[in-house]
């Protein structure tokens, strides 16, 4: 299991366009991916409604986990999306 802690820098947190881009990237690979607010319950990162339902705001830290071949590379990509301003 690979993991990244990322501070969300998007002006609107993980909502609308940032969330859609995040989910599209997560859905690309045949890897189980979850995202959670720090200390919160993980949700499936391949569902736009679940990710948007996290209500993550700018400056909050999220934890992204993935398991499977290519998980490290996928997490790097997802971390870059989540931390982009």
C-alpha positions in Angstrom: 0.0 0.0 0.0 1.4 3.4 -1.1 0.4 6.6 0.6 0.8 10.4 0.1 -0.2 13.2 2.5 -1.1 16.3 0.4 -2.1 19.8 1.3 -4.9 20.9 -1.0 -4.0 24.2 -2.6 -6.8 24.5 -5.2 -8.8 27.7 -4.5 -12.0 25.8 -4.1 -10.6 22.6 -2.5 -11.5 19.3 -4.1 -14.7 20.5 -5.8 -16.0 20.7 -9.3 -13.1 20.8 -11.8 -10.3 19.8 -9.5 -12.3 16.8 -8.3 -13.3 15.8 -11.8 -9.7 15.9 -12.9 -8.6 14.0 -9.8 -11.2 11.2 -10.4 -10.4 10.9 -14.1 -6.7 10.4 -13.2 -7.6 7.8 -10.5 -9.9 6.0 -12.9 -7.2 5.5 -15.5 -5.4 2.6 -13.8 -6.6 -0.7 -12.6 -5.6 0.2 -9.0 -7.7 0.6 -5.9 -7.4 4.2 -4.8 -8.9 6.0 -1.8 -8.8 9.5 -0.5 -9.5 10.8 3.0 -9.4 14.0 5.0 -6.6 13.7 7.5 -7.9 11.4 10.3 -11.1 10.7 8.3 -12.6 7.7 6.7 -11.3 6.8 3.2 -13.6 6.9 0.2 -13.3 5.5 -3.3 -11.3 8.0 -5.3 -12.9 6.8 -8.6 -16.3 8.3 -7.7 -16.8 12.1 -8.4 -19.6 12.2 -5.8 -17.6 10.6 -3.1 -14.6 12.9 -3.7 -16.7 16.0 -3.8 -18.6 14.8 -0.7 -15.3 15.0 1.3 -15.8 18.8 1.2 -12.0 19.4 1.4 -11.1 23.1 1.6 -8.0 24.9 0.6 -5.2 24.3 3.0 -6.5 21.0 4.4 -4.5 17.9 4.2 -5.8 14.8 2.5 -4.3 11.2 2.5 -4.3 9.3 -0.8 -3.7 5.6 -0.7 -3.3 3.2 -3.6 -2.5 -0.5 -3.9 -1.3 -2.3 -7.0 1.2 -2.1 -9.8 2.0 1.5 -10.7 0.5 2.9 -7.4 3.5 5.1 -6.7 3.3 6.8 -10.1 -0.4 7.2 -9.9 -0.2 8.8 -6.4 2.5 11.2 -7.7 0.0 12.3 -10.4 -2.9 12.6 -8.0 -0.8 14.5 -5.5 0.2 17.0 -8.2 -3.5 17.5 -9.1 -4.6 18.0 -5.5 -1.7 20.4 -4.6 -2.0 22.6 -7.8 -3.1 26.1 -7.1 
